[in-house]
Amino acid sequence: MTLHQHQKVMLAGPSGQLEGLYQKGEAGKPAIVVCHPHPQYGGTMRNKVVYWIARAFEDRGCSVLRFNFRGVEKSEGEWDKGRGESHDASAALDWLHKQHPDSPLWLAGFSFGCYAGLQAARRDKRVSRLFAVAPAVNLWSFAFMQGDQRPFTVISGTADEIVPFEQVRANVVGQSNIRFHHIEGAGHFFPEHKDQMISALMTDVRV
């Protein structure tokens, strides 16, 4: 079990400074950026699901950076419909890689955070593993991920009230690099299924 001693950081983003919370992990273990849900609907790096994801990796000894997209809390800039936010995620990946150049670089996102974060990861071959929790496939096109063969864990609740479960499943079917985990009865924010979500997230992780 890792002690949770988060460091408040400000990192250089494409539209100004980005606010983050950073947990330094064990040497050589993966370093992972976690991206939060839709800023226009209250999404921040302090979102419960984002916190649960981050903590799950921290408990495994990973180094974790969660950050606020442009215009959220102390992060500078303005909402850019996912375009600029993907570049914010790239800046976060750059920052974390500089802190841990010898560690595997991973990326995780929740809801909208999957859309912005995966765009950044698609452009960045340093990222070796991907995680998407309740990816908002009904609101954003994830066609840019076609052909990507990196290991990819996708989690969806069967009772998701925001992102229809069947649409998520249809987006991942037939892709051999994707490990798809469904959580029976879980809603978008996993209010009563936190433990099952974390278990699914960690199922394919060996650290």
Phi, psi and omega in degrees: 000130181268138172291136183263097180238079186287136178258129175283129182228155170238124181240153183286122176247174183291342179237024180124192183287143177245133181275137180216166171237126188236133174241116177283130181256203182277146182303133176085344178281160185303151173248128188229133173265133179244127186253136188271168183285185192306118180298331182284352180236032174088007181288130175217175178292350179266002175308141185301317182294319176299317178299316180297318178299310181301314183295323179301317179287323177299321180295339176269003178089009179283155170273133187229133172238120166247147188213163176265130174297164180312135177082000181257126182051242185268001179284135184277159178107185182227154178311134184228030172059027177097338181291299180297326180297328177295327178284331171299317178298323176297319178296321178295319177298318178300313183298313183292322178297324178294326178287330186223065185295341182258006180258148172302140181255123182239164176221138176229149177217157175237126176058239177303327180302333175294316182298309181292315184292319181291330173300316179297316181295324180299327180276349192239103183285354174290334182284120188254349180210146187232148179221132179228121178252120181050055181297133187279067186288343178277345182252338184221146176277130177254022181300336180296345180273354181301133179090349179285131186246010179289151177304134191216119177259126179237134182234135180214141175270141183288344179247028179299122184271354181248315180246109183303129182305317184296330178290322176296313181299320179296331181284339185251347185300137176081004180258110190292338181278350185262128170261112185258125180241123175254144181244111186298126175081000184278139174272184186299322184259009174051043186299328180245012184227030181303311184297321178294321178297314180295319178300316178296319180300321186270351185305319186263007185260130177238091179224000000 
